[in-house]
């Protein structure tokens, strides 16, 4: 069984990658002559999210399993 510090380290590393912000979807952006638009969501995953509630769902569905996989693999 992994120790507490190892689990926290892995979780922190993974959580630092994901945040609720904006990103350009379908680059390049309109400013650069493309058809891309700025949308809210997780820039790491390029996943469109409209609210913090959806971001929390993204955390639990998409990257908590990654943390568990990393913890159990080591």
Secondary structure by P-SEA (a helix, b strand, c coil): cccaaaaaaaaaaaaaaccbbbbbcccccccccccbbbbbcccccccccccaaaaaaaaacccaaaaaaaaaac
